[in-house]
Amino acid sequence: MTRATHPSTNTATPNAEVPDVGEPTCDELDVRIFANATDGGSEGTPVVKWVGRLRHLTEAKLSAWGLGSLADDARLLVSELVTNALQYGQHGEIGFRLLITLQGLLIAVDDGSHHRPQLTVADADSESGRGLFLVASIADEWGVSPDGTTTWCTLTLGGAGR
């Protein structure tokens, strides 16, 4: 999928396996978040704090590899995909994968739910429902695995509109 400068009203959710990156990997981060996860502190850390942590880790890793130009878009994509997984996931476990190559990155979030996320166009008054619309607008490619459990997206240095 090519990035759309003005997303269409096509609300079809792409059905596609997580891409196999055919180039050398620079860095990879795999994190499993459990519903009862804490940081060991006296009051614990709610799972939702992982959204910010994963945004920060993504930005730091991109900066370390000289891919800081992707950081703003990547932070937004991480926020949307992880928040959706926390909200709609099942089994109390979420898998987050960030794969960095010299050409860009792949973000994949597995929420364990076989209920396929649906791309929608929210009304102006709606307070939610824009997450996948943003993903489709920003990512160079995106999709949902055929079993519905993993939503993924890619950003490349030479992406459309850049």
DSSP file (Angstrom, degrees, kcal/mol; ACC not computed):
  #  RESIDUE AA STRUCTURE BP1 BP2  ACC     N-H-->O    O-->H-N    N-H-->O    O-->H-N    TCO  KAPPA ALPHA  PHI   PSI    X-CA   Y-CA   Z-CA
    1    1 A M              0   0    0      0, 0.0     2,-0.4     0, 0.0     3,-0.0   0.000 360.0 360.0 360.0 135.2    0.0    0.0    0.0
    2    2 A T        -     0   0    0      1,-0.1   138,-0.1   157,-0.1   139,-0.1  -0.742 360.0 -99.4 -92.2 142.0    1.3    3.4   -0.8
    3    3 A R        -     0   0    0     -2,-0.4     2,-0.5   135,-0.1   134,-0.1  -0.366  37.1-138.8 -60.4 133.2    0.9    6.2    1.7
    4    4 A A        -     0   0    0    132,-0.6    -1,-0.1   135,-0.2   135,-0.0  -0.823  10.0-156.2 -96.2 130.6   -2.1    8.3    0.8
    5    5 A T  S    S+     0   0    0     -2,-0.5    -1,-0.1     1,-0.3   132,-0.0   0.829  99.5  24.7 -73.0 -29.9   -1.7   12.0    1.2
    6    6 A H  S    S-     0   0    0     -3,-0.1    -1,-0.3     0, 0.0   131,-0.0  -0.879  99.0-130.9-130.9  98.9   -5.5   12.2    1.5
    7    7 A P        -     0   0    0      0, 0.0   130,-0.1     0, 0.0    -4,-0.0  -0.148  21.2-125.6 -54.5 140.3   -6.8    8.8    2.8
    8    8 A S        -     0   0    0      1,-0.1    -4,-0.0     2,-0.1   129,-0.0  -0.214  20.2-111.3 -76.3 174.1   -9.6    7.4    0.7
    9    9 A T  S    S+     0   0    0      2,-0.0     2,-0.5   112,-0.0   112,-0.1   0.286  74.8 129.8 -90.1  11.1  -12.8    6.4    2.3
   10   10 A N        -     0   0    0      1,-0.1    -2,-0.1   110,-0.1   110,-0.0  -0.540  37.4-173.4 -64.6 116.8  -12.0    2.7    1.4
   11   11 A T        +     0   0    0     -2,-0.5   108,-0.5     2,-0.1     2,-0.4   0.104  35.4 129.6-105.6  23.1  -12.5    1.0    4.7
   12   12 A A        -     0   0    0    106,-0.1   106,-0.1     1,-0.0   108,-0.0  -0.633  54.5-137.7 -76.8 130.5  -11.2   -2.4    3.8
   13   13 A T        -     0   0    0     -2,-0.4    -2,-0.1   106,-0.1   130,-0.1  -0.800  26.9-115.9 -88.2 120.0   -8.7   -3.7    6.3
   14   14 A P        -     0   0    0      0, 0.0   130,-2.4     0, 0.0     2,-0.8  -0.327  20.3-146.3 -60.3 131.9   -5.8   -5.3    4.4
   15   15 A N  B     +a  144   0A   0    128,-0.2     2,-0.3    -2,-0.0   130,-0.2  -0.868  44.3 134.5-100.1 102.8   -5.5   -9.0    5.0
   16   16 A A        -     0   0    0    128,-2.0   127,-0.0    -2,-0.8     0, 0.0  -0.993  54.6-111.3-155.2 141.5   -1.8   -9.8    4.9
   17   17 A E        -     0   0    0     -2,-0.3     3,-0.1   128,-0.2   127,-0.0  -0.291  54.9 -85.0 -62.7 155.4    0.8  -11.7    6.8
   18   18 A V        -     0   0    0      1,-0.1    -1,-0.1   133,-0.0    90,-0.1  -0.493  60.7-105.1 -60.6 128.4    3.5   -9.7    8.6
   19   19 A P        -     0   0    0      0, 0.0     2,-0.7     0, 0.0    -1,-0.1  -0.215  21.0-126.8 -62.6 146.4    6.1   -9.1    5.9
   20   20 A D        -     0   0    0     -3,-0.1     2,-0.6     2,-0.0    -3,-0.0  -0.852  24.8-134.5 -90.3 114.8    9.4  -10.9    5.9
   21   21 A V        -     0   0    0     -2,-0.7     4,-0.1     1,-0.1    85,-0.0  -0.605  15.4-161.8 -75.4 117.2   12.0   -8.3    5.8
   22   22 A G        +     0   0    0     -2,-0.6    -1,-0.1     2,-0.1    -2,-0.0   0.086  61.5  73.3 -91.2  24.5   14.5   -9.5    3.1
   23   23 A E  S    S-     0   0    0      1,-0.1    -2,-0.0     0, 0.0     0, 0.0  -0.849  96.6 -70.0-130.6 167.7   17.4   -7.3    4.2
   24   24 A P        -     0   0    0      0, 0.0    78,-0.5     0, 0.0     2,-0.4  -0.308  49.4-126.0 -60.4 139.0   19.9   -7.3    7.1
   25   25 A T  E     -B  101   0A   0      1,-0.2    76,-0.2    76,-0.1     3,-0.1  -0.721  20.7-171.8 -86.7 131.7   18.3   -6.4   10.4
   26   26 A C  E    S-     0   0A   0     74,-3.0     2,-0.3    -2,-0.4    75,-0.2   0.853  71.4  -9.5 -85.7 -41.8   20.0   -3.6   12.3
   27   27 A D  E     -B  100   0A   0     73,-1.6    73,-3.0     2,-0.0    -1,-0.4  -0.989  58.6-165.2-157.3 151.7   18.0   -3.9   15.5
   28   28 A E  E     -B   99   0A   0     -2,-0.3     2,-0.4    71,-0.2    71,-0.2  -0.994   1.1-167.9-146.5 138.9   15.1   -5.8   16.8
   29   29 A L  E     -B   98   0A   0     69,-2.7    69,-2.6    -2,-0.3     2,-0.5  -0.992   5.0-178.4-128.6 123.0   12.9   -5.4   19.9
   30   30 A D  E     +B   97   0A   0     -2,-0.4     2,-0.4    67,-0.2    67,-0.2  -0.990   9.8 175.6-121.0 123.1   10.4   -8.0   21.0
   31   31 A V  E     -B   96   0A   0     65,-2.7    65,-3.1    -2,-0.5     2,-0.5  -0.987  18.5-156.8-130.5 137.3    8.4   -7.3   24.2
   32   32 A R  E     -B   95   0A   0     -2,-0.4     2,-0.5    63,-0.2    63,-0.2  -0.965  11.9-162.4-110.7 128.8    5.6   -9.2   25.8
   33   33 A I  E     -B   94   0A   0     61,-3.0    61,-2.6    -2,-0.5     2,-0.4  -0.944   3.8-157.3-113.1 129.5    3.2   -7.2   28.0
   34   34 A F  E >   -B   93   0A   0     -2,-0.5     3,-2.6    59,-0.2    59,-0.2  -0.832  26.0-120.2-108.1 146.4    1.0   -9.0   30.5
   35   35 A A  T 3  S+     0   0    0     57,-3.0    12,-0.4    -2,-0.4    58,-0.1   0.771 115.8  45.0 -56.2 -28.5   -2.2   -7.6   31.9
   36   36 A N  T 3  S+     0   0    0     56,-0.3    -1,-0.3    10,-0.1     2,-0.1   0.085  85.0 142.3-102.8  23.9   -0.8   -7.8   35.4
   37   37 A A    <   +     0   0    0     -3,-2.6     2,-0.3     7,-0.1     8,-0.1  -0.413  20.5 169.0 -68.9 136.6    2.6   -6.3   34.5
   38   38 A T        -     0   0    0      6,-0.1    -4,-0.1    -2,-0.1    -2,-0.0  -0.893  43.1-122.6-136.3 169.0    4.2   -4.0   37.0
   39   39 A D        -     0   0    0     -2,-0.3     3,-0.1     2,-0.0    -2,-0.1   0.321  56.3-103.9 -95.8   9.0    7.7   -2.5   37.3
   40   40 A G  S    S+     0   0    0      1,-0.3    -3,-0.0     5,-0.1    -2,-0.0   0.400  78.6 135.1  86.9  -3.8    8.2   -4.0   40.8
   41   41 A G  S    S-     0   0    0      1,-0.1    -1,-0.3     2,-0.0     3,-0.1  -0.178  73.8 -97.6 -71.4 171.8    7.6   -0.6   42.5
   42   42 A S  S    S+     0   0    0      1,-0.2    -1,-0.1    -3,-0.1    -2,-0.0   0.837 124.4  29.6 -63.3 -33.8    5.4   -0.3   45.6
   43   43 A E  S    S-     0   0    0      1,-0.1    -1,-0.2    -4,-0.0    -2,-0.0   0.535 106.4-136.5-103.4  -7.0    2.4    0.8   43.6
   44   44 A G        -     0   0    0     -3,-0.1    -6,-0.1     1,-0.1    -1,-0.1   0.092  18.7 -88.5  73.9 168.1    3.2   -1.0   40.3
   45   45 A T        -     0   0    0     -8,-0.1    -1,-0.1    -4,-0.1    -5,-0.1  -0.971  37.0-123.9-118.1 120.7    2.9    0.3   36.8
   46   46 A P    >   -     0   0    0      0, 0.0     3,-1.8     0, 0.0     4,-0.3  -0.288  24.9-116.2 -59.9 149.3   -0.3    0.0   34.9
   47   47 A V  T >  S+     0   0    0    -12,-0.4     3,-2.4     1,-0.3     4,-0.3   0.831 111.0  70.1 -55.1 -34.9   -0.1   -1.8   31.6
   48   48 A V  T >> S+     0   0    0      1,-0.3     3,-1.5     2,-0.2     4,-0.6   0.760  83.8  70.1 -60.5 -24.4   -1.1    1.4   29.8
   49   49 A K  H <> S+     0   0    0     -3,-1.8     4,-1.9     1,-0.3    -1,-0.3   0.704  82.2  75.1 -65.3 -16.8    2.2    3.0   30.7
   50   50 A W  H <> S+     0   0    0     -3,-2.4     4,-2.9    -4,-0.3    -1,-0.3   0.785  83.1  66.2 -66.0 -25.5    3.8    0.6   28.2
   51   51 A V  H <> S+     0   0    0     -3,-1.5     4,-2.0    -4,-0.3    -1,-0.2   0.965 106.6  40.1 -59.0 -51.4    2.4    2.7   25.4
   52   52 A G  H  X S+     0   0    0     -4,-0.6     4,-2.4     1,-0.2    -2,-0.2   0.889 114.9  52.7 -64.5 -40.1    4.7    5.6   26.4
   53   53 A R  H  X S+     0   0    0     -4,-1.9     4,-2.7     1,-0.2    -1,-0.2   0.914 110.2  47.2 -62.9 -42.6    7.6    3.3   27.1
   54   54 A L  H  X S+     0   0    0     -4,-2.9     4,-2.3     2,-0.2    -1,-0.2   0.861 110.7  52.3 -69.8 -34.8    7.4    1.6   23.7
   55   55 A R  H  X S+     0   0    0     -4,-2.0     4,-2.4    -5,-0.3    -2,-0.2   0.937 112.2  46.6 -60.9 -45.8    7.2    5.0   22.0
   56   56 A H  H  X S+     0   0    0     -4,-2.4     4,-2.5     2,-0.2    -2,-0.2   0.920 112.7  48.3 -64.2 -45.2   10.3    6.1   23.9
   57   57 A L  H  X S+     0   0    0     -4,-2.7     4,-2.5     2,-0.2     5,-0.2   0.902 111.4  51.3 -62.0 -41.1   12.2    2.9   23.1
   58   58 A T  H  X S+     0   0    0     -4,-2.3     4,-2.4     2,-0.2    -2,-0.2   0.937 111.4  46.7 -61.4 -47.7   11.2    3.1   19.4
   59   59 A E  H  X S+     0   0    0     -4,-2.4     4,-2.4     1,-0.2    -2,-0.2   0.912 112.7  49.9 -62.2 -43.0   12.4    6.7   19.2
   60   60 A A  H  X S+     0   0    0     -4,-2.5     4,-2.3     1,-0.2    -1,-0.2   0.915 112.1  47.2 -63.7 -43.3   15.7    5.9   20.9
   61   61 A K  H  X S+     0   0    0     -4,-2.5     4,-1.3     2,-0.2    -1,-0.2   0.909 112.1  49.6 -66.9 -41.4   16.4    2.9   18.7
   62   62 A L  H  <>S+     0   0    0     -4,-2.4     5,-3.2    -5,-0.2     6,-0.3   0.916 111.4  49.7 -62.9 -41.9   15.6    4.9   15.5
   63   63 A S  H ><5S+     0   0    0     -4,-2.4     3,-1.6     4,-0.2     5,-0.2   0.910 107.0  54.9 -61.4 -43.2   17.9    7.7   16.7
   64   64 A A  H 3<5S+     0   0    0     -4,-2.3    -1,-0.2     1,-0.3    -2,-0.2   0.797 111.1  45.4 -62.4 -28.8   20.7    5.3   17.4
   65   65 A W  T 3<5S-     0   0    0     -4,-1.3    -1,-0.3    -3,-0.3    -2,-0.2   0.261 118.7-107.7 -99.5  11.1   20.5    3.9   13.8
   66   66 A G  T < 5S+     0   0    0     -3,-1.6     3,-0.2    -4,-0.1    -3,-0.2   0.754  88.8 117.3  72.6  23.2   20.3    7.3   12.2
   67   67 A L    > < +     0   0    0     -5,-3.2     3,-2.1    -6,-0.2     4,-0.3  -0.088  23.0 130.3-112.5  32.6   16.7    6.9   11.3
   68   68 A G  G >   +     0   0    0     -6,-0.3     3,-1.5     1,-0.3     4,-0.4   0.720  59.5  73.9 -59.4 -22.7   15.4    9.8   13.4
   69   69 A S  G 3  S+     0   0    0      1,-0.3     4,-0.3    -3,-0.2    -1,-0.3   0.703  96.8  50.2 -65.4 -17.7   13.4   11.2   10.4
   70   70 A L  G <> S+     0   0    0     -3,-2.1     4,-2.7     1,-0.1    -1,-0.3   0.512  85.6  94.3 -93.1  -6.2   11.0    8.3   11.0
   71   71 A A  H <> S+     0   0    0     -3,-1.5     4,-2.8    -4,-0.3     5,-0.2   0.879  80.3  49.2 -60.9 -46.6   10.6    9.0   14.7
   72   72 A D  H  > S+     0   0    0     -4,-0.4     4,-1.7     1,-0.2    -1,-0.2   0.948 117.2  41.1 -60.9 -48.8    7.5   11.2   14.7
   73   73 A D  H  > S+     0   0    0     -4,-0.3     4,-2.4     1,-0.2    -1,-0.2   0.909 114.9  52.5 -64.1 -41.5    5.5    8.9   12.5
   74   74 A A  H  X S+     0   0    0     -4,-2.7     4,-2.9     1,-0.2     5,-0.2   0.904 106.5  52.7 -63.1 -42.2    6.8    5.8   14.3
   75   75 A R  H  X S+     0   0    0     -4,-2.8     4,-2.5     1,-0.2    -1,-0.2   0.923 111.3  46.8 -59.6 -43.9    5.7    7.2   17.7
   76   76 A L  H  X S+     0   0    0     -4,-1.7     4,-2.5    -5,-0.2    -2,-0.2   0.920 112.8  48.9 -65.0 -43.1    2.2    7.8   16.5
   77   77 A L  H  X S+     0   0    0     -4,-2.4     4,-2.7     2,-0.2     5,-0.3   0.917 111.5  49.2 -63.0 -43.6    2.0    4.3   14.9
   78   78 A V  H  X S+     0   0    0     -4,-2.9     4,-2.6     1,-0.2     5,-0.4   0.937 111.2  51.1 -60.0 -46.3    3.2    2.6   18.1
   79   79 A S  H  X S+     0   0    0     -4,-2.5     4,-2.2    -5,-0.2     5,-0.2   0.933 113.6  43.4 -56.9 -48.3    0.7    4.6   20.1
   80   80 A E  H  X S+     0   0    0     -4,-2.5     4,-2.2     2,-0.2    -2,-0.2   0.936 117.3  43.6 -66.5 -47.6   -2.2    3.6   17.9
   81   81 A L  H  X S+     0   0    0     -4,-2.7     4,-2.0     2,-0.2    -2,-0.2   0.914 118.0  43.4 -67.9 -42.6   -1.3   -0.1   17.5
   82   82 A V  H  X S+     0   0    0     -4,-2.6     4,-2.6    -5,-0.3     5,-0.2   0.905 113.5  51.3 -71.2 -40.3   -0.4   -0.7   21.1
   83   83 A T  H  X S+     0   0    0     -4,-2.2     4,-2.2    -5,-0.4    -2,-0.2   0.928 110.9  48.9 -61.4 -44.2   -3.4    1.3   22.5
   84   84 A N  H  X S+     0   0    0     -4,-2.2     4,-2.8    -5,-0.2     5,-0.3   0.913 111.3  50.2 -60.2 -42.5   -5.8   -0.8   20.2
   85   85 A A  H  X S+     0   0    0     -4,-2.0     4,-2.2     1,-0.2    -2,-0.2   0.904 111.2  48.0 -64.2 -41.1   -4.2   -4.0   21.4
   86   86 A L  H  < S+     0   0    0     -4,-2.6    -1,-0.2     1,-0.2    -2,-0.2   0.881 116.7  44.1 -65.3 -37.2   -4.6   -3.0   25.0
   87   87 A Q  H  < S+     0   0    0     -4,-2.2    -2,-0.2    -5,-0.2    -1,-0.2   0.884 130.1  20.4 -76.1 -39.2   -8.2   -2.0   24.5
   88   88 A Y  H  < S+     0   0    0     -4,-2.8    -3,-0.2    -5,-0.2    -2,-0.2   0.496  93.8 116.3-113.1  -5.5   -9.3   -5.0   22.4
   89   89 A G     <  -     0   0    0     -4,-2.2     2,-0.3    -5,-0.3    23,-0.2  -0.098  47.0-148.5 -66.2 164.1   -6.8   -7.7   23.1
   90   90 A Q    >   +     0   0    0     21,-2.3     3,-1.0     3,-0.2    23,-0.1  -0.806  67.9  39.1-125.8 168.1   -7.6  -11.0   24.7
   91   91 A H  T 3  S-     0   0    0     -2,-0.3    -1,-0.1     1,-0.2   -56,-0.1   0.490 107.0 -93.8  71.9   5.0   -5.7  -13.5   26.9
   92   92 A G  T 3  S+     0   0    0     19,-0.1   -57,-3.0     1,-0.1     2,-0.4   0.670  97.2 101.4  68.2  16.6   -4.1  -10.7   28.9
   93   93 A E  E <   -B   34   0A   0     -3,-1.0     2,-0.4    18,-0.2    -3,-0.2  -0.999  46.7-172.0-139.0 137.5   -0.9  -10.7   26.8
   94   94 A I  E     -B   33   0A   0    -61,-2.6   -61,-3.0    -2,-0.4     2,-0.5  -0.991  11.5-150.7-127.6 134.7    0.3   -8.4   24.0
   95   95 A G  E     -BC  32 110A   0     15,-2.8    15,-2.7    -2,-0.4     2,-0.4  -0.909  11.2-169.3-105.4 130.8    3.3   -8.9   21.8
   96   96 A F  E     -BC  31 109A   0    -65,-3.1   -65,-2.7    -2,-0.5     2,-0.4  -0.974   4.3-176.5-119.5 131.1    5.2   -5.9   20.4
   97   97 A R  E     -BC  30 108A   0     11,-2.6    11,-2.4    -2,-0.4     2,-0.5  -0.994   7.8-176.7-131.4 129.5    7.8   -6.3   17.7
   98   98 A L  E     -BC  29 107A   0    -69,-2.6   -69,-2.7    -2,-0.4     2,-0.5  -0.993   6.1-174.1-122.6 123.0   10.0   -3.5   16.3
   99   99 A L  E     -BC  28 106A   0      7,-2.5     7,-2.2    -2,-0.5     2,-0.5  -0.978   5.5-163.8-121.8 121.7   12.4   -4.5   13.5
  100  100 A I  E     +BC  27 105A   0    -73,-3.0   -74,-3.0    -2,-0.5   -73,-1.6  -0.902  12.9 168.8-111.2 131.2   14.8   -1.8   12.2
  101  101 A T  E >   -BC  25 104A   0      3,-3.0     3,-0.6    -2,-0.5   -76,-0.1  -0.745  52.2 -98.6-123.5 175.9   16.7   -2.1    8.9
  102  102 A L  T 3  S+     0   0    0    -78,-0.5     3,-0.1    -2,-0.3   -77,-0.1   0.656 124.2  52.2 -70.5 -13.5   18.7    0.5    7.0
  103  103 A Q  T 3  S-     0   0    0      1,-0.2    54,-3.1    53,-0.1    55,-0.4   0.627 124.7 -77.1 -95.3 -16.5   15.6    1.1    4.8
  104  104 A G  E <   -CD 101 156A   0     -3,-0.6    -3,-3.0    52,-0.3     2,-0.3  -0.984  56.2 -65.8 156.0-145.7   13.1    1.7    7.6
  105  105 A L  E     -CD 100 155A   0     50,-2.8    50,-2.1    -2,-0.3     2,-0.4  -0.968  16.2-143.8-148.3 161.7   11.1   -0.3   10.2
  106  106 A L  E     -CD  99 154A   0     -7,-2.2    -7,-2.5    -2,-0.3     2,-0.5  -0.989  14.5-166.9-123.2 132.0    8.4   -2.8   10.8
  107  107 A I  E     +CD  98 153A   0     46,-2.8    46,-2.4    -2,-0.4     2,-0.4  -0.989  10.7 176.7-119.1 128.6    6.0   -2.5   13.8
  108  108 A A  E     -CD  97 152A   0    -11,-2.4   -11,-2.6    -2,-0.5     2,-0.5  -0.999   9.2-170.4-135.0 133.6    3.9   -5.5   14.6
  109  109 A V  E     -CD  96 151A   0     42,-2.7    42,-2.5    -2,-0.4     2,-0.6  -0.985   4.9-163.1-127.7 122.8    1.5   -5.9   17.6
  110  110 A D  E     +CD  95 150A   0    -15,-2.7   -15,-2.8    -2,-0.5    40,-0.2  -0.917  12.8 173.1-106.6 117.7   -0.1   -9.2   18.5
  111  111 A D        -     0   0    0     38,-2.4   -21,-2.3    -2,-0.6   -18,-0.2   0.428  43.6-123.4-106.0   0.6   -3.1   -8.9   20.8
  112  112 A G        +     0   0    0     37,-0.6     2,-0.4     1,-0.2    37,-0.1   0.409  69.6 127.3  77.5  -3.9   -4.3  -12.5   20.7
  113  113 A S        -     0   0    0     36,-0.3    -1,-0.2    35,-0.2    -2,-0.2  -0.733  49.9-158.6 -92.0 132.9   -7.8  -11.6   19.5
  114  114 A H        +     0   0    0     -2,-0.4     2,-0.8    -3,-0.1    35,-0.1   0.426  66.0 106.7 -86.3   1.5   -9.2  -13.3   16.4
  115  115 A H  S    S-     0   0    0    -27,-0.2    -2,-0.1    33,-0.1    32,-0.0  -0.736  75.9-130.0 -80.6 111.9  -11.6  -10.4   16.0
  116  116 A R        -     0   0    0     -2,-0.8    -2,-0.1     1,-0.1    33,-0.1  -0.407  17.4-119.8 -67.4 130.3  -10.2   -8.5   13.0
  117  117 A P        -     0   0    0      0, 0.0     2,-0.5     0, 0.0    -1,-0.1  -0.410  28.5-140.7 -65.3 147.8   -9.7   -4.8   13.5
  118  118 A Q        -     0   0    0     -2,-0.1     2,-0.4  -106,-0.1    14,-0.2  -0.947   6.1-130.5-118.6 130.4  -11.7   -2.7   11.1
  119  119 A L        +     0   0    0     -2,-0.5     2,-0.3  -108,-0.5  -106,-0.1  -0.637  37.8 176.2 -73.4 126.3  -10.7    0.5    9.4
  120  120 A T        -     0   0    0     -2,-0.4     2,-0.7     9,-0.3    13,-0.2  -0.897  34.7-129.6-130.1 160.7  -13.4    3.1    9.8
  121  121 A V        -     0   0    0     -2,-0.3     9,-0.1  -112,-0.1     2,-0.1  -0.944  35.0-144.1-109.8 108.7  -13.9    6.7    9.0
  122  122 A A        -     0   0    0     -2,-0.7     7,-0.1     7,-0.3     2,-0.1  -0.359  15.3-109.5 -75.5 149.7  -15.1    8.4   12.2
  123  123 A D    >   -     0   0    0      1,-0.1     3,-1.3    -2,-0.1    -1,-0.1  -0.354  33.6-107.1 -68.3 158.2  -17.7   11.2   12.2
  124  124 A A  T 3  S+     0   0    0      1,-0.3    -1,-0.1    -2,-0.1    -2,-0.1   0.791 121.3  48.7 -58.4 -29.2  -16.4   14.6   13.2
  125  125 A D  T 3  S+     0   0    0      2,-0.0    -1,-0.3     0, 0.0     2,-0.1   0.556  85.7 112.7 -89.5  -8.7  -18.1   14.3   16.6
  126  126 A S    <   -     0   0    0     -3,-1.3    -4,-0.1     1,-0.1     3,-0.0  -0.380  54.3-156.2 -68.6 140.7  -16.8   10.9   17.4
  127  127 A E  S    S+     0   0    0     -2,-0.1     2,-0.3     2,-0.0    -1,-0.1   0.494  76.6  16.8 -94.1  -5.1  -14.3   10.6   20.3
  128  128 A S  S    S+     0   0    0      1,-0.1    -2,-0.0     2,-0.0     0, 0.0  -0.885  79.1  84.2-149.6 179.9  -12.7    7.4   19.0
  129  129 A G        +     0   0    0     -2,-0.3    -9,-0.3    -7,-0.1    -7,-0.3   0.589  66.0  99.4  97.4  12.0  -12.4    5.3   15.9
  130  130 A R     >  +     0   0    0     -9,-0.1     4,-2.4     2,-0.1     5,-0.2   0.481  50.5  96.0-106.8  -4.0   -9.6    7.1   14.1
  131  131 A G  H  > S+     0   0    0      1,-0.2     4,-2.1     2,-0.2     5,-0.1   0.929  90.5  36.0 -56.6 -56.9   -6.7    4.8   15.1
  132  132 A L  H  > S+     0   0    0      1,-0.2     4,-2.9     2,-0.2    -1,-0.2   0.804 113.0  60.6 -70.6 -27.0   -6.5    2.6   12.0
  133  133 A F  H  > S+     0   0    0      2,-0.2     4,-1.6     1,-0.2    -1,-0.2   0.913 107.6  45.7 -61.9 -42.1   -7.4    5.5    9.8
  134  134 A L  H  X S+     0   0    0     -4,-2.4     4,-2.1     2,-0.2     5,-0.3   0.911 111.9  51.2 -65.9 -42.5   -4.2    7.2   11.1
  135  135 A V  H  X S+     0   0    0     -4,-2.1     4,-2.6     1,-0.2    -2,-0.2   0.941 111.1  47.8 -59.6 -47.4   -2.2    4.0   10.6
  136  136 A A  H  < S+     0   0    0     -4,-2.9  -132,-0.6     1,-0.2    -1,-0.2   0.825 113.8  48.8 -63.4 -31.2   -3.4    3.7    7.0
  137  137 A S  H  < S+     0   0    0     -4,-1.6    -1,-0.2    -5,-0.2    -2,-0.2   0.820 121.5  31.2 -77.3 -32.1   -2.6    7.4    6.4
  138  138 A I  H  < S+     0   0    0     -4,-2.1    -2,-0.2    -3,-0.1    -3,-0.2   0.859 100.0  82.0 -98.0 -42.1    0.9    7.4    7.8
  139  139 A A     <  -     0   0    0     -4,-2.6    16,-0.2    -5,-0.3  -135,-0.2  -0.285  67.9-139.6 -70.5 150.3    2.3    3.9    7.1
  140  140 A D  S    S+     0   0    0     14,-2.6     2,-0.3     1,-0.3    15,-0.2   0.871  91.9   0.4 -72.0 -38.5    3.8    2.9    3.8
  141  141 A E  E    S+ E   0 154A   0     13,-0.9    13,-2.4  -139,-0.1    -1,-0.3  -0.976  72.8 168.6-143.6 153.2    2.1   -0.5    4.1
  142  142 A W  E     + E   0 153A   0     -2,-0.3     2,-0.3    11,-0.2    11,-0.2  -0.980   4.8 149.6-158.7 163.0   -0.1   -2.0    6.8
  143  143 A G  E     - E   0 152A   0      9,-2.0     9,-2.5    -2,-0.3     2,-0.4  -0.986  37.2-107.6-176.3 179.2   -2.3   -5.0    7.3
  144  144 A V  E     -aE  15 151A   0   -130,-2.4  -128,-2.0    -2,-0.3     7,-0.2  -0.993  41.0-108.0-127.9 133.8   -3.8   -7.5    9.7
  145  145 A S    >   -     0   0    0      5,-2.9     3,-2.6    -2,-0.4  -128,-0.2  -0.212  35.2-108.1 -58.5 151.8   -2.7  -11.2    9.7
  146  146 A P  T 3  S+     0   0    0      0, 0.0    -1,-0.1     0, 0.0   -30,-0.1   0.793 121.3  52.9 -54.5 -30.2   -5.2  -13.6    8.3
  147  147 A D  T 3  S-     0   0    0    -32,-0.0    -2,-0.1     3,-0.0  -132,-0.0   0.513 110.3-124.8 -84.7  -2.5   -6.1  -14.9   11.8
  148  148 A G  S <  S+     0   0    0     -3,-2.6   -35,-0.2     2,-0.2   -37,-0.1   0.400  82.3 106.8  82.5  -2.7   -6.7  -11.4   13.0
  149  149 A T  S    S+     0   0    0      1,-0.1   -38,-2.4   -37,-0.1   -37,-0.6   0.765  70.2  52.6 -84.1 -24.9   -4.3  -11.5   15.9
  150  150 A T  E     -D  110   0A   0    -40,-0.2    -5,-2.9   -39,-0.1     2,-0.4  -0.949  56.6-170.0-122.9 125.7   -1.5   -9.3   14.5
  151  151 A T  E     +DE 109 144A   0    -42,-2.5   -42,-2.7    -2,-0.5     2,-0.3  -0.934  21.4 175.2-107.8 134.5   -1.7   -5.7   13.1
  152  152 A W  E     -DE 108 143A   0     -9,-2.5    -9,-2.0    -2,-0.4     2,-0.3  -0.900  14.5-178.5-138.2 161.8    1.4   -4.5   11.5
  153  153 A C  E     -DE 107 142A   0    -46,-2.4   -46,-2.8    -2,-0.3     2,-0.3  -0.981  12.4-144.2-155.4 161.9    2.8   -1.5    9.5
  154  154 A T  E     -DE 106 141A   0    -13,-2.4   -14,-2.6    -2,-0.3   -13,-0.9  -0.946   4.6-165.5-129.4 151.8    6.0   -0.3    7.9
  155  155 A L  E     -D  105   0A   0    -50,-2.1   -50,-2.8    -2,-0.3     2,-0.3  -0.998  13.4-169.1-129.5 133.7    7.8    2.9    7.4
  156  156 A T  E >   -D  104   0A   0     -2,-0.4     3,-1.5   -52,-0.2   -52,-0.3  -0.892  31.4-124.3-122.0 155.8   10.5    3.3    4.8
  157  157 A L  T 3  S+     0   0    0    -54,-3.1   -53,-0.1    -2,-0.3    -1,-0.1   0.841 115.1  44.0 -64.6 -32.5   13.0    6.1    4.3
  158  158 A G  T 3  S+     0   0    0    -55,-0.4    -1,-0.3    -3,-0.0     3,-0.1   0.034  87.1 150.5-100.0  26.5   11.9    6.4    0.7
  159  159 A G    X   -     0   0    0     -3,-1.5     3,-1.6     1,-0.1  -157,-0.1  -0.109  57.1 -84.3 -60.9 155.9    8.2    6.2    1.4
  160  160 A A  T 3  S+     0   0    0      1,-0.3    -1,-0.1     2,-0.1    -4,-0.1  -0.287 114.8  21.9 -57.9 140.1    5.6    7.9   -0.7
  161  161 A G  T 3         0   0    0     -3,-0.1    -1,-0.3     1,-0.1    -2,-0.1   0.514 360.0 360.0  81.1   4.0    5.1   11.5    0.1
  162  162 A R    <         0   0    0     -3,-1.6    -2,-0.1    -4,-0.1    -3,-0.1   0.399 360.0 360.0-105.2 360.0    8.5   11.9    1.8
